[in-house]
Amino acid sequence: MRLTPQTARQLRRFRQMRRGWWSFLALAALTVLALLGELVANNRALVVRHQGRWHFPTYGAQLPGTTFGLGYSYETDYRELQRTLHAAGGADFVLMPLVPYHPNEIDVPAGAKPTRPPSAAERHYLGTDTIGRDILARLFYGFRVALVVSLSFLAGTYLIGIALGCAMGWFGGWFDLLMQRVIEVWSNLPFLLIVMIISAVLRPTVPVLVTVFIAFSWMGMTYYMRTGAYREKAREYATAAQVLGAGPGRIIFRHILPNLLSTLITFVPFTIAGAIELLTALDFLGFGIPPPTPSWGELLRQGTQNLNAPWIVSSAFGALVLILLLVSFVGEAVREAFDPKKFTHYL
């Protein structure tokens, strides 16, 4: 779908708004890091050189300890191997990620407490939670889960909202009236109660939660698209396309939607922020993704229940505030760049 000249100008204006543009770049960089999370936080080595052979365990098969002469057949403890090769000297080495812990790995040394404060020596840079898991690793993977949920939520909400809203606006009549009544009834269903029932009956996995989120959130976008389609179908270009023989599908997707692109783009950051907040709130209440899946809401719940370990709640809260702040700055810049009242001139 080609951008209209007006949309191209709006995107150029967005790049000129430095706070929103740099927030967008920072958010994009964090997203790339989250997608490559195993290279940043993982208990598997990035590179191992042993007796002249090279191994890349991060994205490869499990390598037993006997591969490196450690005397056991289960998966290699690469932190131990790193210490062994470092003590032995020579050309062999192990390169570990910045955070050498898996988010679900429990690391409690003999005689130590599970909940330990930040320590650069132990490479627990934000400390450990109440059962000894690395907080930075769980924040990192929790951000990946939040991204998957929010982007899936965005795609599903937009798909239903655009298709149904444009159909309501274009066809109107009894179809429009019927769908409005359906939306009114559906929007009055108690969201939290249904989530509680689903959590009690089913295991609330990521696909299940995304489906529930979408099922109760598509109505708003539908109304925006309905209004836009009603407005655009009365314009001359839509009438001309009909006269030339174009069908409803072609007119909607090739002519009307490009003129509604500014509305769609404006709501993207706020939809993503809403999905992250919703997931975090449900995880905090215990109705979201079940443990041991990393979750910011679960870390917040741990932190509020263990205020004698302030690094738990401060880390989770700081990460949440940072991401929502970046998303809000992007949304603010997008709204200003696509604001027709601010950049439209009447001659």
N, C-alpha and C positions, 0 to 999 in steps of 0.2 A: 504494500500500500504506500503510494508516494505521498510525501508531505506537501501540504499546500504552502504557498509562499508565506502566508500568515503564520503558520505553525513553525516554519523554519526561522522566521524572525523571532518568535517567542523563545525558541531554543537558544538562539544567540543571546537574547536578553538574559536567559538563565545563566549562561556562562559568565556574563558580566557581573553577576551578583556573587561577590567573592566568598562571603560566608557560606552561602548555600552550595556554591561550586566546590569549595575545598571540603565541606562536610560530605558532599557526594563522593569525592575522591577517597576520603578517609573511610567512608562506609564501604566503598567498592574494594579497597585494599583489605579491610577486615573480612569481607565476604570471601575473597580469594584465599586468605589465610585459613579461614574456617573450613573451606572446601578441601584444603590441603593440610588438615589438622594433624594427620599422622606424622607429618614432617616437623611439627612444632612440639606436640605433646604425645608421647608414646613410649612404652617400655621396650620396644624393639629398636635395634640399632639402625641408623641410616646406612652406614657402611662398616663392614668388617674386613680387615685384611689379616689373614691367618695362614702362615706357612706358604706364602706366595700366592694364595688364592683369594679372590675378592668375592664378598657376599653382600647382598642388598636385602636384608630381612624385612624391611618395613612393609613392602607390598608383595613380598614373596611368600613361599610356604614356610611352615614352622620348621626350624632347625633344632634338632636335639642337642643336648650338651655334649654328647659323644663326638659330634662334628668338630668340636674345638678342644677335645681331650679333657672335658670336665668330669667325666665319669658318671653321668646320669643320662637317661634316655628321654626325659621330658624336655619341653622347650627351654632353650638356653636363657639363663638369666644374664642379660647383656650388661647390666651394671656390674655384676660380679666379674664377668669376662673382661670388662674394661679395666677393672682394678688389677686383675691377674696379669693381663698383658702389659699394663703400665709398670707394674712391679718387676716384671721380667725384663723389660727394656727391649731393644731390638726394633725391627721395622714393622712388626705387627701392631695393629691398633684397632680401637673401636670408636666410631663417631656416633654419639648419642644425640637425640633431639635436645632442644633448649630445656624442655621439661621432660625428664626421662621416666615418666610415670603414665600408666594407663588411667583414664578417669575412674574406672571401677576397681583399680588395684588398691588393696589395703596394705599400707606400709607402716608397720608399728615395730620399731626395734625393741629388743629385749630390755625390759625395765622402763620403757618409755610410755607415756600416755598417748592414746590415739589422737587426741586433739592437741596439736602442737602449733606454736606461733610461727610466723614466717621465718625462714632460715635459708640463707644463700648457701651455707655449707652443706645442708642436706638437699639443696636444690628444690625445696618446697618454698617457692618465692612468695606465695600468699598464705602459707601454712597448710594445715590439714583439717578436715572436718571431724565430726564426732566419732567416726570409726576409722580414721586414718587415711582417707583418700585425699589426693592432692587437689586443692581448691582451684588453682589456675587451670589444671587439666580439665576439671569438671566445668569451669566457666567456658573454656574454649569449645568443648564439645556440646555444652548446653546452648551456646550461641548457634552452632550448626543446626541443632534440633529446632531452635526458634526460627532460623532462616527457612528451613524446609517447611515448617508449618505455615509461616507467614506467606511465603511465595506460593505454596499450594492453595492456601486460603484466597490469596489475591486472584490466582488464575481461575479457581472455581467460581468465586463471587462475580468476577467480571464476565465469565462465560455465560452464566445464567442471567445475570442482570442485563447484559447487552442484548442477548438473543431475545429474551422475553420482553424487555422494555421497548426495544425497537419494534417488535411485532405488535405490542399494545398500541404504540403511538402511530404506527403505519396503518394498521387495519381498523383500529377503533371499534365502534359499535358494540355488539353484544360480547365479543371476545374481550374487549377492554373492560367492560363492566364486570364480567365474570371474574377476570383475573384480579381486579381491584378488590372484590369481595373475598377471594381466596387469600390475598395478601393480608387483608385486615384480620381475618380469622387466624391465619398462621402466625402473624406477628404478635398475637396475644398469648401464645403458648409460653409457659414459664421455662425459660432456657436453663437456669441453674437446676431446677427440679429434674428436668429430663437428663441433664448431665449426671446428676447423682444416681438416677435410676440406671443409666447406662454403665456407670462405674460399678454399681452393685451387681449387675447382670453379666456384663462383658468385661474383658480385659481392655481398658482404654488405651489402645495402641495409637501411634501417630496417625495412621490412615483413618481410624475410627473417630478420633478427635477432630481431624480436619473435616471429615464429612459432617459431623455435628455442627461445627463452626459455620460451614458453608450453608447448611440447611436453615440456619437461623439468622443469616446475615446478608442474603442476596436481595432482600426487599428494597433497601435504600437505593442501591445502584439501579434497580429496575425502574423506580420512579424518576430518577434523573434521566435515564435513557428514554423513557416514555415521553417526558416533557420535551426533550431535545428532538425526538423524532416527529412529534406533533408540530413543532415549530418549523423544522427543516422541510417537511413534506409540503408545506404551504408555499415554499419559495419557488421562483420561476425555474430554477435548474431541475428540480424534481418533476415539475410538470412537463418540461421539455423532454426529459428522459422517458417519461411515460408515453408522450406523443411519438417518440422515436421507436417505441416498442420494447423498452427495457422492462424486465420483470421486477417484482418487489425485492427479490434477493439481490439482484445487481444494483438496484437503486440504493438499497440500505447499505450494502457493504462497500460499494464503489463510490458513492456520492454523499450519503448522509453521515456515515461513520467518520470519514476524514474531517468533516466539519464539526464533529463532536469530540475530536481527539484532545482538544485542550481540557475539556471536562474530565476525560478519562485520566489523563496524565496528572492533573491536579489532585485527584483523590488517591493516587498510588501511594505516596509516602504515608498519608494518614491511615490508609487501610493496613499497611504493613505494621505501623506502630500500634494500631488497635489490636491486631492479631498477637503481637508479642506481649502486650499488656494482658490480654485475655488468657493466653497460655500460662503466663507467670502467675496470674491470680488463681487459676484453677489448680496449678501445681502447688501453690502455697496452701490452698485449702485442702489438698489431698485428693482432689477429683480429676487431676490431670494425668500425665504420663506416669505410670507406676515405676518405682525404683527397680533396678539400679540405674536406669537411664538418666544421664546427666540433665539437670534442670535448674534454671535460675530460681524458680519458685521454691523448689525443694531446699536449695541452699538458704534462701531467705527464711524458710520455716525453721531450719536448723539454727540459724543465727539468732532469731527471736526467742527460741527456746533455750539458748545457751549464750546469754549476754556476757558471761565471764570469758568468752572467746570472741572478742569484738571483731577480729579479722574475718570471721565468716560472714556476718551480716554486712560489714562495710565493703567487702569485696563484691558480693552479689549485688548490693544496692548501687555501688559505684559503677559496675558494668552495665546495669540496667539504665541508670541515669545517662551514662555516656552514649549508649546506642539510641535511646529515645531522644536525646538532645540532638544528635547528628541527624536523625530522621526528621525531627521537627524543623531544623534549619533548612534541610532540603525541601521539605513541604512548604515552608514559608517562602523560599526563593521561587519555587514552582508556581505558587499561587500568585505572587507578584508578577512574575514573567508572563503568565497566561491571563492576567486580569484584563478583560476587555474594557472596563471603565477607565482604567489607567492609561491604556495605550491606544484607544480608539479616538480618532479625530473626525468630527463631522464638518463637512465643507458646505 
